[in-house]
Amino acid sequence: MPLLLSEADVARCLDMESLIPLMRETLARFSRGELVQPVRQALHVSGGGAYGVMPAAVGGVFGQKSVVFFPSNAALGLPTHLATILLLDGKTGALLAIMDGRLITEMRTAAVSAVSVDLLARPDASRLAILGSGVQAKAHLEAVGLVRKLSSVTVWSRTAPNAERFARAMAGGAACPIATAASVREAVKDADIIVTATSAREPVLEGAWVAPGAHLCVVGSSSPKWREVDTATVTMSRVWVDTWDAAQVEAGDLLIPAAAEGYDLDWVVGELGEVAGGAPGRTSREEVTLFKSLGMGVEDVASADLVYSRARERGVGREVDL
């Protein structure tokens, strides 16, 4: 019988130390054409929300994540992103598990960003700036800290008290000081690694503020009409994406500058999975590198497969008779 796994069950079976190498392998396999997924299908629903369906096949399993995005949930004390993952056997099509996907989404997003940091940031990069103070800020602090030894962290949020609460909450488990900044410009000054994890629809980061040699993880938006970084940030950078097919229809951070400047996304070097598979990455200490994250179904299904295997081994979750 299939397993039903709550968010608490998922948390017992998933850790960032295991997830980062799994995401690196998954990205490489995807870019080699070994894994299958279509571009995410999205539906805008009443109340300002969006519903996405993300199917994928990974090795001996396949499945899909159903994810909703309701920005108004923040005011209700609810997560803005909620998700459920179905995992099925690749040989028989039998349902293996139904599991909460919110935590998987949070963790695999940060793990993929950490892969980009490991592959593209300078080896001695140590100063991290995080724009945003929600769950992705927390997950990225953990994940980036596993691939680079951080000497300082600065966080900015559009709502200053949120940044202050984040800094206080994270201070106890951090290996370096965490400070808050009154402005984005102050936050990213001299930063080696910049994570943008906001709900912004218009740019919050300007290229003029980015230090030479920085690496950017641009995470917040997966809409062709929204962006977190301005045109200068994109055109001054060497850019990688998680999936080229989706980037051409979803990545507002890239599509909006392309439309305005008359470019054909020609600053995009390739997919991150190509670098994970051995292709060249950073070519100099001074160049700015940028990873535009959209999120992929193969990441969710690979993560869910790991959770399911561990849940069976550890007796986590409960069987349900459907």
C-alpha positions in Angstrom: 0.0 0.0 0.0 1.2 3.6 -0.6 2.7 5.7 2.1 1.1 8.9 3.3 3.9 11.3 4.4 3.3 14.6 6.3 5.7 17.5 6.3 7.0 16.2 9.7 7.5 12.8 8.1 9.4 14.4 5.2 11.6 16.3 7.7 12.6 13.1 9.4 13.8 11.7 6.0 15.5 14.6 4.3 18.7 16.6 5.1 20.6 19.2 3.2 23.9 17.4 3.4 22.4 14.5 1.3 20.2 16.7 -0.9 23.0 18.9 -2.4 24.9 16.1 -4.0 21.6 14.5 -5.1 20.6 17.7 -6.8 24.0 18.0 -8.5 23.7 14.5 -9.9 20.0 15.2 -11.0 20.9 18.4 -12.8 23.8 16.7 -14.6 21.6 13.8 -15.7 18.8 16.2 -16.8 21.2 18.1 -19.0 22.6 14.9 -20.5 19.0 14.0 -21.6 18.7 11.1 -19.2 15.6 12.5 -17.3 12.3 13.5 -18.7 10.0 16.5 -17.8 7.8 18.9 -19.7 7.7 22.6 -18.9 5.6 23.4 -15.9 1.9 23.9 -16.6 0.4 26.9 -14.7 -3.1 28.1 -14.0 -4.0 31.4 -12.5 -6.8 31.1 -10.0 -9.1 33.4 -8.2 -7.7 35.3 -5.2 -4.5 36.2 -6.9 -3.1 32.7 -6.7 -1.4 30.3 -9.1 -1.5 26.5 -9.5 1.3 24.6 -11.2 1.7 21.0 -12.2 5.2 19.6 -12.6 5.5 15.9 -13.8 8.8 14.2 -14.3 10.4 10.8 -14.7 13.6 10.1 -12.8 15.2 6.6 -13.0 12.9 4.0 -11.6 10.2 6.3 -10.5 8.0 9.1 -11.9 5.5 11.4 -10.5 4.3 15.0 -10.2 4.2 17.9 -7.9 1.1 20.0 -7.6 2.1 23.4 -6.2 0.1 26.5 -5.4 1.4 30.1 -4.8 -0.8 32.5 -2.9 1.1 35.6 -1.8 -1.8 36.7 0.4 -1.2 33.7 2.6 1.6 35.6 4.4 -0.9 37.9 6.0 -2.8 34.8 7.3 0.2 33.2 8.8 0.3 30.5 6.2 3.0 29.5 3.7 2.8 31.3 0.4 3.8 28.0 -1.3 2.0 24.7 -0.7 2.6 21.5 -2.5 1.8 17.8 -2.7 3.9 15.2 -4.5 2.7 11.9 -6.0 5.4 9.2 -6.4 4.8 6.2 -8.7 6.7 3.0 -9.5 8.4 3.3 -12.9 7.9 -0.4 -13.8 4.2 -0.8 -12.9 2.8 2.7 -12.4 1.7 1.7 -8.9 1.3 4.6 -6.5 4.2 4.5 -4.0 3.6 7.6 -1.9 1.6 10.8 -1.4 3.7 13.3 0.4 3.7 16.9 1.5 5.9 18.9 -1.0 6.2 22.2 0.8 9.4 21.3 2.6 10.8 19.5 -0.4 10.3 22.6 -2.5 12.0 24.8 0.2 15.0 22.5 0.6 15.6 21.4 -3.0 15.5 25.0 -4.2 18.2 26.0 -1.7 20.2 22.8 -2.5 20.2 23.6 -6.2 21.4 27.2 -5.4 24.2 25.7 -3.3 25.2 23.5 -6.3 25.5 26.7 -8.3 27.6 28.3 -5.6 29.8 25.3 -5.4 30.3 25.2 -9.2 30.4 28.9 -10.1 31.3 31.1 -7.1 35.0 31.8 -6.4 36.5 29.2 -4.2 37.2 31.7 -1.5 33.8 33.4 -1.6 32.7 33.9 2.0 30.5 37.0 2.3 26.8 36.2 1.7 24.0 38.7 1.2 20.4 37.5 1.3 17.6 39.6 0.0 14.4 38.3 1.6 13.8 36.9 5.1 11.3 34.0 4.5 11.7 30.2 4.4 14.0 30.4 1.3 16.3 32.8 3.2 16.6 30.3 6.0 17.2 27.3 3.7 19.7 29.2 1.6 21.7 30.2 4.6 22.0 26.6 5.6 22.7 25.3 2.1 25.3 27.9 1.0 27.1 27.4 4.4 27.6 23.8 3.5 29.6 24.6 0.3 31.4 27.7 1.3 32.9 28.8 4.6 31.0 32.0 5.4 32.7 34.9 7.1 29.7 37.2 7.2 26.0 37.2 6.3 23.9 40.3 5.7 20.1 40.1 5.2 17.7 42.7 3.8 13.9 42.6 3.8 11.4 45.1 2.5 9.9 44.9 6.0 12.8 45.7 8.3 11.4 43.9 11.4 11.3 40.7 9.4 15.0 41.0 8.7 15.7 41.6 12.3 13.7 38.6 13.4 15.5 36.5 10.9 18.9 37.6 12.1 18.0 36.9 15.7 16.5 33.5 14.9 19.5 32.4 12.8 22.2 33.8 15.0 22.3 30.9 17.4 23.0 28.3 14.7 25.2 30.4 12.4 29.0 30.0 12.2 29.5 33.7 11.5 27.9 37.0 12.3 24.5 37.9 10.8 23.7 41.5 10.3 20.8 43.4 8.8 20.9 46.1 6.2 18.7 49.1 5.7 18.9 49.0 1.9 19.7 46.5 -0.8 22.7 48.5 -1.8 24.1 48.2 1.7 23.3 44.5 1.9 25.2 43.5 -1.3 28.2 45.9 -0.9 31.3 43.7 -1.2 29.2 40.5 -1.2 30.8 37.5 -2.9 27.5 35.6 -3.0 24.1 37.2 -3.4 20.8 35.3 -3.0 17.6 37.1 -4.2 14.7 35.2 -2.6 11.9 37.8 -2.6 8.3 38.1 -3.8 9.2 41.2 -5.8 7.6 41.9 -9.2 10.0 44.7 -10.0 13.8 44.7 -9.6 15.1 45.2 -6.1 18.8 44.6 -7.2 20.7 46.9 -9.5 23.8 45.8 -11.4 25.7 48.9 -10.3 25.7 47.6 -6.7 27.1 44.2 -7.5 30.8 43.7 -6.8 33.1 42.3 -9.5 33.5 38.5 -9.1 30.2 38.0 -7.3 27.9 35.0 -7.8 24.2 35.5 -7.8 21.4 33.0 -7.1 18.2 34.6 -8.5 15.4 32.5 -7.0 12.2 34.5 -6.3 10.3 34.7 -9.5 9.1 32.1 -12.0 6.8 34.4 -13.9 7.6 35.9 -17.3 6.2 39.2 -16.1 8.1 39.5 -12.8 11.8 40.0 -12.0 14.0 40.7 -9.0 17.1 42.0 -10.8 17.5 44.8 -13.3 18.6 44.6 -16.9 22.2 45.7 -16.0 22.6 42.8 -13.6 21.7 40.3 -16.3 23.7 41.8 -19.2 26.8 42.2 -17.1 26.7 38.6 -16.0 27.5 35.2 -17.4 24.2 33.4 -16.9 23.2 29.8 -16.3 19.7 28.4 -15.9 18.3 25.1 -14.5 16.3 24.4 -17.7 16.7 26.1 -21.0 13.1 25.2 -22.2 11.5 26.8 -19.1 13.8 29.8 -19.1 12.5 30.8 -22.5 8.9 31.0 -21.2 9.1 31.6 -17.4 12.2 33.6 -16.5 11.1 37.2 -16.3 14.5 38.2 -15.0 15.9 37.2 -18.4 12.9 37.6 -20.7 12.2 41.3 -19.8 15.7 42.5 -20.5 15.8 40.4 -23.7 12.6 42.1 -24.9 13.8 45.6 -24.0 17.3 45.2 -25.4 16.4 43.2 -28.5 18.5 40.2 -27.4 17.8 36.5 -27.9 18.9 35.5 -24.4 22.4 35.3 -25.8 24.1 36.1 -22.4 22.8 32.6 -21.2 25.8 30.3 -21.2 23.8 27.1 -20.7 22.2 24.9 -18.1 23.8 24.5 -14.6 23.6 20.7 -15.2 26.1 21.1 -18.0 28.6 22.5 -15.5 27.7 19.7 -13.0 28.6 17.3 -15.8 32.0 18.8 -16.5 31.5 21.8 -18.8 33.5 25.0 -18.0 32.0 27.4 -15.5 33.6 30.6 -14.1 36.5 31.8 -16.3 38.0 34.6 -14.2 37.9 36.0 -10.7 36.4 39.3 -11.8 33.5 38.1 -13.9 30.0 38.1 -12.4 28.1 34.8 -12.6 24.4 34.4 -12.2 22.2 31.3 -11.8 18.5 31.8 -12.6 16.5 29.2 -10.7 13.0 28.3 -11.8 12.6 24.9 -10.2 12.1 21.6 -11.9 9.9 18.5 -11.6 13.0 16.3 -11.8 14.3 17.9 -8.6 11.1 17.3 -6.8 10.7 13.6 -7.9 14.4 12.8 -7.1 13.9 14.3 -3.7 10.7 12.5 -3.1 12.3 9.2 -4.1 15.0 9.7 -1.5 12.3 10.6 1.1 10.3 7.5 0.2 13.3 5.1 0.4 14.3 6.4 3.8 10.7 6.4 5.1 10.4 2.7 4.2 13.7 2.0 5.9 12.8 3.9 9.0 9.2 3.1 9.4 8.1 6.7 8.9 4.6 7.6 7.6 1.5 5.4 7.4 0.2 3.1 4.8 -3.2 4.0 3.2 -5.6 1.8 1.5 -6.9 3.6 -1.6 
